[in-house]
Amino acid sequence: MATIEGRHQSFGFSFPSVVYQLRTAQVVALFLEVCILYMEYDRIGLYFLIPLAVHLLNIYHTGSRLYYNIDGRYDLKQMLAVKDTNIKAKYAFEIDDLFLDEYKVRYSQDKVALVEKDAYIMDGIFNNFKTFSAVFGSVVLALIGHLIVGSIPSTLNALIYTLSDYASLVAASGVLLAEVYETYKPSSE
């Protein structure tokens, strides 16, 4: 296999190509899961709405990362930039305390500013959750979708759904593993 000079190779393929193929496989598998759930909704009942919502959210999340070619290595590097585990956990789930303390000091008495502070806190939590979900979102949603689905009565539909379910899990895990590998691999320069 010939390589183009200057293009990084990962697992024998370029990293963007590997991620693109895995995300495409995951979106196709998720569409199959949604179609099977829709075909079986009369036998499953209204319970089908819960896994359907999870799969649609996963399609949106993975599809937008696929469409916009979003690279997860940067998001992972943001989370791993800090060495302390407690700060990593805070970064993943909360906002930066330094900015919050600065906000408390400057605007502690003004009620309008308190509303702005609450908006600032929510924005910070949303941005940190967005970074966390950008890295682990597809895997977490695929795992939740895998765990909450009930039994599908039709044998052929159950087989297709199960294969699609595991394909979605494998593809999401493959993307995460490729991003972790690319983040931690030693520099070749």
N, C-alpha and C positions, 0 to 999 in steps of 0.2 A: 504494500500500500504506500503510495507516494504521499509525502506531506509537503505542504506549501511552506516555504521558509517564512518565519516570523509568526506563524499561527501556532498557538499553544495546543498541544495534544494531551488529552486526558482519556485514559482507557483505550487508546488507539484512535480516538475520535476527538474532534474539537469539543470543548466544553459546551458552547452554545448549542451545538448539534445534539449532544446527548440530552441536555435539558429540554430542548424543543421536542424531541421524539418522545421522551417520557411524559411530558405534560400533555402532548397530543393524545397519547395512549390513555392517560388518565381521564381526559375530557370525554373521549369516545366511550370509555368504560362507564363513566358517570351518566352519559346520555342513555346507554343501554339500561342501566339501573333505573333511571327515571321512567323509561318506556315500559319496563317490566312492572314497576309499581303501578303505573297508570293502567296497564292492561289488567292487573289483578285487583284493582281497588274495590270492585263489587264483591269479591270474596274476602278481602282483608278487612274492609270496613273503613271507617274514618281514621283509624290508626295509621293508615298509609300516608297521611299528611305530614306526620312528624319526620319519618325518614326522607320523604320527598322534599321537605323544606331544607333538611341538612344537605341532601345531594344538590339541590339547586344553589344553595349558598356555596358549596364546594365548586360547582361548575362556574359560578361567578368569580370566585377567588382565583381558581386555577386558570380559568379562561382569560381573565384580565391580565394575569402575569404572563400567560402565553402570548396574548395579542400584543401587549406592549413590550415584550422581550425583557421583562424585569429580571435582573440578575440578583439572585439571592445571596451571593457571596458578600456583597456590600452590607446587606442587612445583618448577616451573620457576623461580619467583622465589627459592626457597631455594637452588637451584644457582647462580643468577646473582647472588646478593647480594654475593659477594666479587669484587673487581676483578682480583686476581692470578690468572693462569692456572694456576700451580702449585698454589695453594690450591684452586682450582676442581676440579682433577683429584684432589687429595687428598680433597676433600669428596665427590666422586662415588664414589671407590673405597676410601678408607681412613677411619679414625677420626681425631678431633681429637687432635693430639699433646699439647696442653696437658693434657687430661684423662688421657691415658696416662701422662705424666710425673708428674702428681700421684698416680696410682695406684702407680707404681713407687716413689716416695719413701715413701709411707705404708705400703705392704705388701710391701716387698722381702724380708723374712725369713720371714714367716708363710706356711706351705705352704697352709693353708686359703684364705688371701687370694689366693695365686697362682692357685688354681682359680677364685676369684671374678673375678680379673683376666682370666683367659682367657675366662670367660663374658662379662665386660664388653667385651673386645676383639671377640668374635664378635657381640655385640649391636650394637656400634657399626658394625662392617662390614656387618652385616645391615641396619641402619637406613639407612646411606648407600647401599648397593646398592638398597634398597627405593625410596629417593628417585630414584636414577638410573633404575631400571627402571620407576618410575611414569611418568616423562616419556618415555622412549624404548623401553619394553618392548614395546609393540604393534608398533612399526615393526621392531625388531630381530627379534622372533619371526616376524613375517610375512616378513621377508627371509630368515631362516634356513629357514623352511618352503618358501619359493620356491626356494632354492638346493639343498636336499637331496633334493627329490622326484625320483624316477626317471621313466622313461617309463611312461605308462599305455597299455596295449595297445588298448583300445576307443576308436574314433574319437570317438563322441559323448561318452563319459565324459571323454576327454582334453580335449575342447572345453569342457565344463562345468567341469572342474577348472581349466583354464587361465584361463577367464573369472573364476571365483571367486577364484583365486589373485591375479590382478591387481586385482580389486575389493577384496580384503583389503589389498593393498599400498597402493592409492590411498586407501582409507578411513583406514588408520592414518596415512599421511603427511598426509592432510587434517586429521586431529585434531591432529597435531603442529604443522602450519603454523598452524592457527587458534590454538593455545595460544601459540605463539611470537609471532604477530601481536598477540594480546591482551596479552601481557606487555610487548612493546616499543613498542606504539602510544603516541603522545603523548597526554597527558591532555587531555580536552576541556573541563575546568573552568577 
